[in-house]
Amino acid sequence: MIVHLADAEATTRLGAALAPLLAAGDAVLLHGPLGMGKSTLARGLIRALTTPDEDVPSPTFTLVQFYESEPAIAHFDLYRLTRPEEAVEIGLDEALDRGAVLIEWPERLGDDPVAWLGVEPLKITLAEHDGGRRATVSGAGDWEQRLKDLHV
């Protein structure tokens, strides 16, 4: 599914629209170059699960932020990792056991993040398009059915 994003508000709305589709054990992988809106999308999703004024800093330096919500969500930024094994050290596997995870820079998990995570993730790729941005949203398994309920 392709979603055209005219501005940051549209990116935030996409995140909020995805929030009700999440369940414990889900992984959402955010792909795209620096400045494409991965953190903006994450902020919209997290605020939809918590509160509209939730403080949602980018976890670029802390690597992970945890949020109490239903499901519980952990927001990971793997940009600074140099080895996939470092994801275990910062608690990615434990966070997936406790709730859902939102992962920026999932390519740091290696060539096959699906095998590493043990679940079929929702994949979102953000890219420039016609003066705005475009999100390519895809997922296999039960994500195919859940995405039919996505209204942006």
MARMARDREN-651907 format. One record per residue (C-alpha): residue in three letters; x, y, z negated. Coordinates in nm, 2 decimals, padded with zeros to 4 digits. Example, Ala and Ser with C-alpha at 12.3 -4.5 7.8 and 13.67 -1.06 7.14 Angstrom:
["ALA", [01.23, -00.45, -00.78]]
["SER", [01.37, -00.11, -00.71]]
This chain:
["MET", [00.00, 00.00, 00.00]]
["ILE", [00.13, 00.34, 00.09]]
["VAL", [00.04, 00.65, -00.12]]
["HIS", [00.13, 00.99, 00.00]]
["LEU", [00.24, 01.23, -00.28]]
["ALA", [00.21, 01.59, -00.19]]
["ASP", [00.37, 01.71, -00.52]]
["ALA", [00.47, 01.62, -00.87]]
["GLU", [00.11, 01.63, -00.99]]
["ALA", [00.02, 01.36, -00.73]]
["THR", [00.31, 01.15, -00.85]]
["THR", [00.18, 01.19, -01.21]]
["ARG", [-00.17, 01.09, -01.10]]
["LEU", [-00.03, 00.77, -00.94]]
["GLY", [00.14, 00.68, -01.27]]
["ALA", [-00.19, 00.74, -01.46]]
["ALA", [-00.39, 00.53, -01.20]]
["LEU", [-00.15, 00.24, -01.25]]
["ALA", [-00.17, 00.24, -01.63]]
["PRO", [-00.51, 00.06, -01.66]]
["LEU", [-00.37, -00.22, -01.44]]
["LEU", [-00.09, -00.31, -01.68]]
["ALA", [-00.09, -00.60, -01.92]]
["ALA", [00.16, -00.74, -02.17]]
["GLY", [00.44, -00.92, -01.99]]
["ASP", [00.43, -00.70, -01.68]]
["ALA", [00.73, -00.54, -01.52]]
["VAL", [00.71, -00.23, -01.30]]
["LEU", [01.02, -00.16, -01.09]]
["LEU", [01.07, 00.20, -00.98]]
["HIS", [01.30, 00.23, -00.68]]
["GLY", [01.42, 00.55, -00.50]]
["PRO", [01.71, 00.79, -00.49]]
["LEU", [01.79, 01.06, -00.75]]
["GLY", [01.52, 01.33, -00.77]]
["MET", [01.24, 01.13, -00.60]]
["GLY", [01.01, 01.14, -00.90]]
["LYS", [01.06, 00.81, -01.07]]
["SER", [01.06, 00.97, -01.42]]
["THR", [00.76, 01.18, -01.32]]
["LEU", [00.56, 00.87, -01.22]]
["ALA", [00.67, 00.70, -01.55]]
["ARG", [00.57, 01.00, -01.75]]
["GLY", [00.22, 00.99, -01.60]]
["LEU", [00.18, 00.62, -01.66]]
["ILE", [00.31, 00.64, -02.02]]
["ARG", [00.09, 00.94, -02.11]]
["ALA", [-00.21, 00.76, -01.97]]
["LEU", [-00.14, 00.47, -02.21]]
["THR", [-00.05, 00.69, -02.51]]
["THR", [-00.17, 01.05, -02.53]]
["PRO", [-00.17, 01.33, -02.27]]
["ASP", [00.09, 01.53, -02.47]]
["GLU", [00.32, 01.24, -02.55]]
["ASP", [00.68, 01.34, -02.54]]
["VAL", [00.83, 01.13, -02.26]]
["PRO", [01.19, 01.22, -02.20]]
["SER", [01.39, 01.05, -01.93]]
["PRO", [01.58, 00.76, -02.09]]
["THR", [01.89, 00.83, -01.87]]
["PHE", [02.12, 00.88, -02.17]]
["THR", [01.93, 00.66, -02.43]]
["LEU", [01.88, 00.39, -02.17]]
["VAL", [01.54, 00.29, -02.32]]
["GLN", [01.24, 00.46, -02.49]]
["PHE", [00.97, 00.25, -02.66]]
["TYR", [00.60, 00.36, -02.69]]
["GLU", [00.32, 00.23, -02.91]]
["SER", [00.03, 00.17, -02.68]]
["GLU", [-00.19, -00.11, -02.55]]
["PRO", [00.00, -00.28, -02.40]]
["ALA", [00.32, -00.16, -02.57]]
["ILE", [00.55, -00.02, -02.31]]
["ALA", [00.92, 00.03, -02.29]]
["HIS", [01.07, 00.27, -02.03]]
["PHE", [01.42, 00.17, -01.92]]
["ASP", [01.66, 00.36, -01.70]]
["LEU", [01.94, 00.12, -01.59]]
["TYR", [02.13, 00.38, -01.38]]
["ARG", [02.43, 00.37, -01.62]]
["LEU", [02.46, 00.00, -01.64]]
["THR", [02.76, -00.16, -01.47]]
["ARG", [02.66, -00.53, -01.52]]
["PRO", [02.31, -00.70, -01.52]]
["GLU", [02.40, -00.86, -01.86]]
["GLU", [02.40, -00.52, -02.02]]
["ALA", [02.02, -00.52, -01.98]]
["VAL", [02.00, -00.80, -02.24]]
["GLU", [02.22, -00.59, -02.48]]
["ILE", [01.97, -00.30, -02.47]]
["GLY", [01.67, -00.53, -02.53]]
["LEU", [01.50, -00.57, -02.19]]
["ASP", [01.41, -00.93, -02.24]]
["GLU", [01.27, -00.86, -02.59]]
["ALA", [01.07, -00.57, -02.46]]
["LEU", [00.91, -00.78, -02.19]]
["ASP", [00.82, -01.04, -02.46]]
["ARG", [00.65, -00.76, -02.67]]
["GLY", [00.46, -00.57, -02.39]]
["ALA", [00.51, -00.42, -02.05]]
["VAL", [00.83, -00.27, -01.91]]
["LEU", [00.89, 00.02, -01.67]]
["ILE", [01.23, 00.01, -01.51]]
["GLU", [01.41, 00.28, -01.32]]
["TRP", [01.71, 00.16, -01.11]]
["PRO", [01.61, -00.21, -01.12]]
["GLU", [01.88, -00.28, -00.86]]
["ARG", [02.12, -00.28, -01.16]]
["LEU", [01.97, -00.62, -01.25]]
["GLY", [02.14, -00.77, -00.95]]
["ASP", [02.02, -00.91, -00.61]]
["ASP", [01.72, -01.09, -00.76]]
["PRO", [01.55, -00.90, -01.04]]
["VAL", [01.25, -01.13, -01.02]]
["ALA", [01.46, -01.43, -01.12]]
["TRP", [01.62, -01.22, -01.39]]
["LEU", [01.29, -01.10, -01.53]]
["GLY", [01.11, -01.42, -01.50]]
["VAL", [00.79, -01.24, -01.39]]
["GLU", [00.66, -01.12, -01.05]]
["PRO", [00.69, -00.74, -01.08]]
["LEU", [00.50, -00.45, -00.94]]
["LYS", [00.74, -00.27, -00.71]]
["ILE", [00.72, 00.10, -00.63]]
["THR", [00.95, 00.27, -00.39]]
["LEU", [00.96, 00.65, -00.37]]
["ALA", [01.10, 00.82, -00.06]]
["GLU", [01.08, 01.16, 00.11]]
["HIS", [00.80, 01.18, 00.37]]
["ASP", [00.66, 01.48, 00.57]]
["GLY", [00.76, 01.75, 00.33]]
["GLY", [00.64, 01.55, 00.03]]
["ARG", [00.70, 01.20, -00.09]]
["ARG", [00.56, 00.86, -00.02]]
["ALA", [00.52, 00.57, -00.27]]
["THR", [00.52, 00.22, -00.13]]
["VAL", [00.34, 00.01, -00.39]]
["SER", [00.36, -00.37, -00.37]]
["GLY", [00.33, -00.68, -00.58]]
["ALA", [00.28, -01.05, -00.53]]
["GLY", [00.08, -01.30, -00.73]]
["ASP", [-00.20, -01.15, -00.94]]
["TRP", [-00.07, -00.80, -00.85]]
["GLU", [-00.23, -00.84, -00.51]]
["GLN", [-00.57, -00.86, -00.67]]
["ARG", [-00.50, -00.59, -00.94]]
["LEU", [-00.39, -00.34, -00.67]]
["LYS", [-00.73, -00.36, -00.52]]
["ASP", [-00.85, -00.17, -00.83]]
["LEU", [-00.60, 00.11, -00.78]]
["HIS", [-00.77, 00.44, -00.71]]
["VAL", [-00.55, 00.73, -00.66]]
